[in-house]
Amino acid sequence: MIVLCAANGYDEPGMTDWHMARNLSRLIPVLYVDPPVSRLKRRGAARAPRLRMVSASLARLTPAVLPFPSRPGMTAITSGILRHYLRSATTRLGGKVSAVITAWPQFPVLGACGEDVSVYWAQDDYVGGAELLGLDPAMLAHRERKTAAASDLVVVVSLVLRDVWANRGHEVVLIPNGADTDGLQNVDSSPVPDDVELPAPVAGLTGRLNGRTDLALLEAITERRCSLLLVGPASPELVTSRRFRALCARSTVQWTGRRPASAIPGYLRRIDVGLVPYADTSFNRGSFPLKTLEYLAAGRDVVSTPLPATRWLNTHLITIADGPEAFAGAVEKALSQPRTPELVRARQAFAAEHSWPRRAADMHAAIVRRGKRG
């Protein structure tokens, strides 16, 4: 089996770990391990089993740990508890552990299961985004290097991260994020949400809204002849900011807040152009936004800021624009273009080249290759 220590809980469908685990489980049994949760926060679900089967080839472990697990003085204790949980769970499941893949930079757990291959999965520039994640940068940098040092392989999602870890002397494999092509191919026949009251055309942003989002780009879009739809949760800092409240108060803007993953196709149906309005930060430069490929999988046009991951995709189907005026102008131009069946097919075909089944096959192949080398 493969043990996947995820950055996001399994109850957050649509996230990177969730897609990877579900598709890997078609190739080999997988144990999905939720991020550790304080026992204080878990009281309401105390009777829920920690280890349970999601499907015949996918199990889930939800570790409960001591309060404040990511504080500098607690990370070593949390890591010890997690290592015990992993050993116990894999013993109960009774399978040989081919690999442990961890996306936990602050909790060194590699080697706990006697796995053949230990993988550190760098999904982001965690140190660059430490403040956004509410973590101490120095502590996180130390812990992440310790985790990587215990790995046989570092898997990264972007060229920026590949260069960072290769320059540190690690064996690195680039496996970018993928597209949920199966879940998004029939967006235009999805139920239309009844809570969106915006006139067409609509530029839209799905996903989390936080410090990564460049509000100046969204503000510039509202000055053009279009509507702006924001679908997803927002950080408390953003929600309480005067600037974000002013943006959402505009008559051509609607923010829905968090919506279940099953409802997202319906919201994408209301969107004509998908937005990737990321600020130019170290964290963003190392990222690979899921939404970029998801818009294409839904057959939508895409306008993005010049992220290295977007340039790596190297396709005319994504318009890259920098700065508020250029970004808003690109959105306005994209909205003026008809969405023809030919364009929809081209976008979906491109997304299919980057599907999650392909990404999972790449991850499995990298593990098999490394395991054969011993």
C-alpha positions in Angstrom: 0.0 0.0 0.0 0.9 3.7 -0.2 0.4 5.9 2.8 -0.4 9.5 1.9 -0.1 12.1 4.7 -2.3 14.9 3.3 -2.1 18.6 3.6 -5.9 18.8 3.4 -8.6 16.7 5.1 -10.5 14.1 3.1 -13.7 16.0 3.9 -12.3 18.8 1.6 -13.0 17.1 -1.7 -11.4 18.7 -4.8 -8.1 19.4 -3.1 -4.8 18.1 -4.5 -4.3 15.3 -2.0 -7.9 14.1 -2.4 -7.6 13.7 -6.2 -4.2 12.1 -5.9 -5.3 9.5 -3.3 -8.5 8.6 -5.2 -6.7 8.0 -8.4 -3.7 6.3 -6.8 -6.1 3.9 -5.2 -7.1 2.6 -8.6 -3.5 1.4 -9.0 -2.6 0.3 -5.4 -4.3 0.4 -2.0 -3.9 3.8 -0.3 -4.2 5.0 3.3 -5.2 8.6 3.3 -4.0 10.4 6.5 -5.8 13.6 7.4 -3.8 16.5 8.9 -3.5 16.0 12.7 -6.4 17.6 14.6 -6.3 18.7 18.2 -8.3 16.5 20.5 -10.0 19.6 21.8 -11.3 20.4 18.3 -12.3 16.8 17.7 -14.6 16.4 20.8 -17.7 16.7 18.8 -16.7 13.7 16.7 -15.1 11.7 19.5 -17.2 8.6 18.6 -16.1 8.6 15.0 -13.6 5.8 14.2 -10.1 7.0 13.5 -9.4 4.4 10.9 -12.1 3.4 8.4 -12.5 2.2 4.9 -13.6 4.7 2.2 -13.6 2.1 -0.5 -12.2 -1.4 -1.1 -8.8 0.1 -1.9 -8.9 3.4 0.0 -8.7 3.7 3.8 -8.7 6.9 5.9 -7.0 7.7 9.2 -7.9 10.8 11.2 -5.2 11.3 13.9 -6.1 13.2 17.1 -3.2 14.8 18.8 -2.4 17.2 21.7 -3.6 20.8 21.4 -1.6 23.3 19.3 0.2 20.6 17.3 2.1 23.0 15.0 3.6 25.3 17.7 7.4 25.2 17.9 7.5 23.4 21.2 4.9 20.8 20.1 6.0 19.7 16.7 8.4 17.0 17.9 5.7 15.6 20.3 3.1 15.7 17.5 5.5 13.9 15.1 6.1 11.1 17.6 2.3 10.6 18.1 1.8 10.6 14.3 4.5 8.0 13.7 2.8 5.7 16.2 -0.5 6.2 14.5 0.9 5.4 11.1 2.6 2.2 12.3 -0.5 1.1 14.1 -2.8 1.8 11.2 -0.7 0.1 8.6 -0.3 -3.0 10.9 -4.1 -3.2 11.2 -4.6 -2.9 7.5 -2.0 -5.7 7.0 -0.3 -4.6 3.9 3.3 -4.0 3.0 4.0 -0.3 2.7 5.6 0.5 -0.7 5.8 4.2 0.0 4.9 7.0 2.4 4.2 10.3 0.7 4.0 13.2 3.1 2.9 16.7 2.5 3.6 17.6 6.2 6.8 19.8 6.2 6.6 20.4 9.9 6.1 16.8 11.0 9.0 14.4 10.2 7.2 11.0 9.8 9.1 9.4 7.0 10.5 6.0 7.9 7.8 5.3 10.5 6.2 2.4 8.4 9.4 0.8 7.2 8.4 1.8 3.7 10.4 0.9 0.6 10.4 4.5 -0.6 10.0 7.7 1.4 8.6 10.7 -0.5 8.3 14.4 0.5 5.6 16.0 -1.5 6.2 19.8 -1.8 2.9 21.1 -2.9 3.8 24.8 -2.2 6.6 27.0 -1.1 5.6 26.5 2.5 8.2 28.7 4.1 7.4 31.5 1.7 3.8 31.2 2.8 4.4 30.5 6.5 2.7 33.7 7.7 -0.3 33.0 5.6 -0.5 29.5 7.0 -0.1 30.9 10.6 3.3 29.1 11.1 6.7 30.2 12.2 9.0 30.5 9.1 12.2 29.6 10.9 10.7 26.5 12.6 9.0 25.5 9.3 12.2 25.8 7.3 14.1 23.7 9.8 11.4 21.0 10.0 11.0 20.9 6.2 14.7 20.4 5.6 14.6 17.6 8.2 11.6 15.9 6.4 13.3 16.2 3.0 16.6 14.8 4.4 14.7 11.7 5.4 13.2 11.2 1.9 14.4 9.2 -1.0 12.6 11.5 -3.4 11.2 15.0 -3.4 8.1 15.4 -5.6 7.3 19.0 -6.5 4.4 20.7 -8.3 6.3 23.5 -10.1 9.6 24.4 -11.8 10.4 26.9 -9.1 10.2 24.2 -6.4 12.1 21.8 -8.6 15.0 24.2 -8.8 14.9 24.9 -5.0 15.1 21.3 -4.0 17.5 20.2 -6.7 19.9 23.0 -5.7 19.8 21.5 -2.1 21.0 18.2 -3.5 17.8 16.2 -3.5 16.5 13.8 -6.2 13.5 15.7 -7.5 10.5 14.7 -9.7 8.2 17.3 -11.2 4.5 16.2 -11.0 2.3 19.3 -11.4 -1.3 19.4 -10.1 -4.0 18.0 -12.4 -7.5 18.5 -13.7 -10.7 16.8 -12.7 -11.7 16.1 -16.2 -14.4 13.6 -15.3 -16.1 15.8 -12.8 -16.1 19.0 -15.0 -16.7 17.7 -18.6 -20.5 18.2 -18.3 -20.5 21.6 -16.7 -22.9 23.0 -19.3 -25.6 20.5 -18.3 -25.1 21.0 -14.5 -28.0 22.4 -12.5 -27.8 26.2 -12.5 -27.4 27.6 -8.9 -30.4 29.7 -7.8 -28.3 32.1 -5.6 -26.4 33.9 -8.4 -28.1 37.1 -9.6 -25.6 38.6 -12.0 -26.1 39.6 -15.6 -23.9 38.1 -18.3 -21.1 38.1 -19.2 -19.5 36.9 -16.0 -15.9 36.7 -15.0 -15.4 34.3 -12.1 -13.0 33.1 -9.5 -13.4 29.8 -7.7 -11.4 28.7 -4.6 -10.1 30.2 -1.5 -9.8 34.0 -1.2 -6.9 35.2 1.0 -3.7 37.1 0.9 -2.7 35.3 -2.3 -5.4 37.1 -4.2 -4.6 40.5 -5.8 -7.6 42.6 -5.1 -6.4 45.3 -7.4 -7.0 43.0 -10.3 -10.6 42.2 -9.2 -11.3 45.9 -8.6 -10.1 46.8 -12.1 -12.4 44.1 -13.6 -15.4 45.8 -12.0 -14.7 49.0 -13.9 -15.3 47.0 -17.2 -18.7 46.0 -18.7 -19.0 42.6 -16.9 -20.1 40.9 -13.7 -17.7 39.4 -11.2 -18.6 36.1 -9.4 -16.5 34.9 -6.4 -17.1 31.4 -5.3 -15.3 30.0 -2.2 -14.4 30.7 1.4 -12.4 33.9 2.4 -9.9 34.3 5.1 -11.0 36.1 8.2 -8.5 38.9 7.5 -10.0 39.4 4.1 -13.6 39.2 5.1 -13.1 42.0 7.7 -11.1 44.2 5.5 -12.8 47.4 4.3 -11.4 46.9 0.8 -13.0 43.5 0.3 -16.3 44.6 1.8 -16.3 47.5 -0.6 -15.6 45.2 -3.6 -18.5 42.8 -2.6 -20.8 45.8 -2.1 -20.6 46.7 -5.8 -23.8 45.9 -7.8 -21.9 43.9 -10.4 -20.1 41.7 -7.8 -21.3 38.7 -5.9 -19.5 36.6 -3.3 -21.2 33.3 -2.5 -18.9 32.1 0.3 -18.0 28.4 0.7 -19.9 26.0 -1.5 -19.7 22.2 -1.5 -17.5 20.7 -4.2 -20.6 19.0 -5.7 -22.0 22.4 -6.5 -19.0 23.9 -8.2 -19.8 22.7 -11.7 -23.1 24.7 -11.5 -21.2 27.8 -10.6 -18.7 27.2 -13.4 -21.7 27.1 -15.8 -22.5 30.7 -14.8 -18.9 31.8 -15.5 -17.7 32.8 -19.0 -14.0 33.5 -18.1 -12.1 31.9 -15.2 -9.7 34.1 -13.2 -6.3 33.3 -11.6 -5.5 36.7 -10.0 -2.6 35.8 -7.9 -0.2 38.4 -6.4 3.5 38.2 -7.2 4.8 36.6 -4.0 7.3 33.8 -3.3 4.4 31.6 -2.2 2.5 32.1 -5.4 5.5 31.7 -7.7 6.1 28.2 -6.2 2.4 27.2 -6.6 0.4 25.4 -9.2 -3.2 26.7 -8.9 -5.8 23.9 -9.4 -8.3 26.4 -10.8 -6.3 27.1 -13.9 -6.8 23.6 -15.3 -10.3 23.3 -13.8 -11.5 26.2 -15.8 -10.1 24.6 -19.0 -11.7 21.3 -18.1 -15.0 23.1 -17.8 -14.4 24.6 -21.3 -13.9 28.1 -20.0 -11.5 30.8 -21.1 -8.8 31.6 -18.6 -7.0 34.9 -17.7 -4.0 34.5 -15.3 -1.2 36.5 -13.8 2.2 35.5 -15.1 2.9 32.6 -12.7 5.7 30.2 -13.6 3.3 27.3 -13.5 1.0 29.0 -16.0 3.9 29.7 -18.3 5.0 26.1 -18.0 1.6 25.0 -19.4 2.6 26.8 -22.6 -0.7 27.1 -24.2 -2.6 29.9 -26.2 -5.7 28.8 -24.4 -4.6 30.8 -21.3 -4.2 34.6 -21.5 -1.4 35.9 -19.3 -1.6 39.5 -18.2 0.2 41.5 -15.5 -1.1 44.6 -13.7 -4.7 45.8 -13.1 -5.3 47.5 -16.4 -3.8 44.8 -18.6 -5.5 42.0 -16.6 -8.9 43.7 -16.8 -8.4 44.4 -20.4 -7.6 40.8 -21.1 -10.7 39.7 -19.2 -12.9 42.2 -21.2 -11.5 40.9 -24.5 -12.0 37.3 -23.5 -15.6 38.0 -22.5 -16.3 39.5 -25.9 -15.3 36.2 -27.7 -18.0 33.6 -28.3 -17.6 30.2 -26.6 -17.7 28.0 -29.6 -18.0 24.2 -29.5 -14.5 24.0 -31.1 -13.0 26.1 -28.4 -14.7 24.1 -25.6 -13.3 20.9 -27.1 -9.8 22.3 -27.4 -9.8 23.5 -23.8 -11.1 20.2 -22.5 -8.7 18.2 -24.7 -5.8 20.2 -23.3 -7.0 19.7 -19.7 -7.3 15.9 -20.4 -3.5 15.9 -21.1 -3.1 17.0 -17.4 -5.7 14.8 -15.8 -5.5 13.4 -12.3 -5.3 9.8 -13.5 -2.2 10.8 -15.4 -0.7 12.6 -12.4 -1.4 9.6 -10.2 0.2 7.3 -12.8 3.3 9.5 -12.8 3.5 9.4 -9.0 3.2 5.6 -8.9 5.8 5.3 -11.7 8.2 7.5 -9.8 7.8 5.4 -6.7 8.3 2.1 -8.6 11.4 3.4 -10.3 12.9 4.6 -7.0 12.0 1.3 -5.3 13.7 -0.8 -8.0 17.0 1.1 -7.4 16.9 0.3 -3.7 
